[in-house]
Amino acid sequence: MKILTGNDLASGDVIWWAGDGWSRQVSDAADVGAHGDDLARAEEAALRVVGAYVIDATLGEDGVRPAHIKDRIRAFGPTVRPDLIEQPTEADIGKWVI
């Protein structure tokens, strides 16, 4: 599975392509298949995202999970005090980061 990630142009937040727009929740990420790079270029050109790139991910019973530790950390949020980050919708998200 391939998913598309980047940063929101206005806020800098990590965002994920959800198939019909961008989401701040990795659980909303949609498989972009072989068209991810084209989609990334189009979304950057439309000024909806910055730094978009395609990553490997898995789809399991827990939902979409980035395959690489770097992107798992990006999905969870900054490695700072938890009260400073946007709270994820998944209560046990910290269990799958590493």
C-alpha positions as CSV (number, residue, x, y, z in Angstrom):
1,M,0.0,0.0,0.0
2,K,1.2,3.5,-0.9
3,I,-0.1,6.6,0.9
4,L,0.6,10.3,0.4
5,T,1.7,12.7,3.2
6,G,2.9,16.2,3.4
7,N,2.3,19.3,5.4
8,D,-0.6,21.7,5.4
9,L,0.4,24.9,3.7
10,A,-1.3,27.2,6.2
11,S,-0.6,25.5,9.5
12,G,2.4,23.2,8.8
13,D,0.4,20.3,10.3
14,V,1.2,16.8,9.0
15,I,-1.6,15.7,6.6
16,W,-2.6,12.6,4.8
17,W,-4.3,12.2,1.4
18,A,-7.8,10.7,2.1
19,G,-8.9,10.1,-1.4
20,D,-11.0,13.2,-1.7
21,G,-8.9,15.7,0.1
22,W,-6.5,16.0,3.0
23,S,-6.9,14.8,6.6
24,R,-4.9,15.3,9.8
25,Q,-5.6,11.7,10.8
26,V,-3.4,8.9,9.3
27,S,-6.4,6.6,9.8
28,D,-8.1,8.4,6.9
29,A,-5.3,7.8,4.4
30,A,-6.2,6.3,1.1
31,D,-4.1,4.0,-1.1
32,V,-2.7,6.1,-4.0
33,G,-1.1,3.2,-5.8
34,A,1.1,4.1,-8.7
35,H,-0.4,7.6,-9.0
36,G,1.0,9.1,-5.8
37,D,3.8,11.1,-7.3
38,D,1.5,12.7,-9.9
39,L,-1.1,13.5,-7.2
40,A,1.6,15.0,-5.0
41,R,2.8,17.3,-7.8
42,A,-0.8,18.3,-8.6
43,E,-1.7,19.1,-5.0
44,E,1.5,21.1,-4.5
45,A,0.8,23.1,-7.6
46,A,-2.7,23.8,-6.4
47,L,-1.1,25.1,-3.1
48,R,-3.0,22.7,-0.9
49,V,0.1,21.0,0.5
50,V,3.9,21.4,0.8
51,G,6.5,18.7,0.8
52,A,4.2,16.0,-0.3
53,Y,5.7,12.5,-0.8
54,V,4.6,8.9,-1.1
55,I,5.3,6.4,1.6
56,D,4.9,2.7,2.2
57,A,2.1,1.7,4.6
58,T,0.2,-1.3,5.8
59,L,-3.5,-1.9,6.2
60,G,-4.4,-4.2,9.0
61,E,-7.2,-4.7,11.4
62,D,-5.9,-1.5,13.3
63,G,-6.2,0.5,10.1
64,V,-3.6,2.3,8.0
65,R,-0.1,2.4,9.5
66,P,3.0,4.0,8.0
67,A,5.7,1.3,7.4
68,H,8.8,3.5,8.4
69,I,9.4,4.7,11.9
70,K,10.0,8.3,10.7
71,D,6.5,8.5,9.3
72,R,5.0,6.7,12.3
73,I,6.4,9.5,14.5
74,R,5.0,12.1,12.0
75,A,1.6,10.4,12.3
76,F,1.7,10.5,16.1
77,G,2.9,14.1,16.4
78,P,5.9,15.9,17.6
79,T,8.2,14.2,20.2
80,V,7.5,16.9,22.8
81,R,5.1,17.2,25.7
82,P,1.8,15.4,24.8
83,D,-0.3,18.3,26.0
84,L,1.3,20.5,23.3
85,I,0.1,18.4,20.3
86,E,-3.2,17.9,18.6
87,Q,-4.8,14.9,20.2
88,P,-5.3,11.9,17.9
89,T,-8.7,10.3,17.5
90,E,-7.2,6.9,18.3
91,A,-6.8,6.4,22.0
92,D,-4.0,3.7,21.7
93,I,-2.0,5.4,18.9
94,G,1.2,5.4,21.1
95,K,1.2,1.6,21.0
96,W,1.9,1.4,17.3
97,V,4.5,4.2,16.9
98,I,7.5,2.0,17.5
